[in-house]
């Protein structure tokens, strides 16, 4: 099979991925092999490719927003050849630790992740654990479904972690692909959404998607926020969001890597404001979101690239100012 392989992290302008011929994966007991139709390109992929996020194994195939068809089925896998399936960031957990038994498998210390611990979807085929494969609603085609499996699911968990209630005032700090999916859920819940981003293009898009207010990162919204979610992987944005939330409000940090949180006065945290990180998601989060996305329905905007142009897609992501999610098509 053809695959885009990360052999060592380098700056994006040095083309970190190499198009290689690799052996087709096998379906071990409890596993599936998917023939990949589409795979989303995520900022986490960019961070792995450039070394901002340390790789756990090399060489590795990146990509954790995978949609495809079941081609091979291992023993006791519970799927059939031809089924459509998705694979997201969470690739497996131990199932036995206190976190797993408490329904918080996203915190499992033995968790494995697609495109980090296991080969991902920048390839023609991928082997996945059958119990972590996701059923994709039929209302989405393969390319439209791919962005739901990371930006959509983690954005949904971020909304849950923030504690925002239907009809509440929600801040979104940064307005990339994940935030454009989260705003659709929040508007479905009747929330007033206040979007802070430095990009004029993204500000305009937020207004078109129903934002009550848009402004720069440093600007205070006209009303205190009940909760906020930060999407930009920059620590100063976290402080800006904390400054904007009401007493008792929560800022949920949607980032696997953050440069640093700068020093800030304790008064911003006082009055029982809360800072919470968002770590991965559970399979329950994923299935809840996919069902909700089909019911709303959530609309994904996509820029598609062929597998051979994965480096160009990463460079486009690095440059910013995207009009939608990036997806590799096969």
KAFENZI-V794188 format. One line per field, one symbol per residue. psi: psi as a letter, one per 40 degrees, with the letter a starting at -180 (. if undefined). A space follows every 50 residues. Layout:
psi=???
//
This chain:
psi=iiihhhdihiideegdihhihiihiihiheiihhhhdihihiddddddde edhhieiiiihihfghhaihdihihfdeiiheihiihadheiideeiddd deefeeehdeiiiheddiiaefidihhihdeeiihhieehidddddedec ddddddddddddehiheihhhhhifaddddddddddddeeihhhhhiehd ddddddddeeidiiaideihieiiidiihhdhfhdddddddddeiiheih hhhghehhdihihiiddddiffihhhihhaiiddddddddddddddihhh hhhiiidefddddddddddafieaihhhi.
//
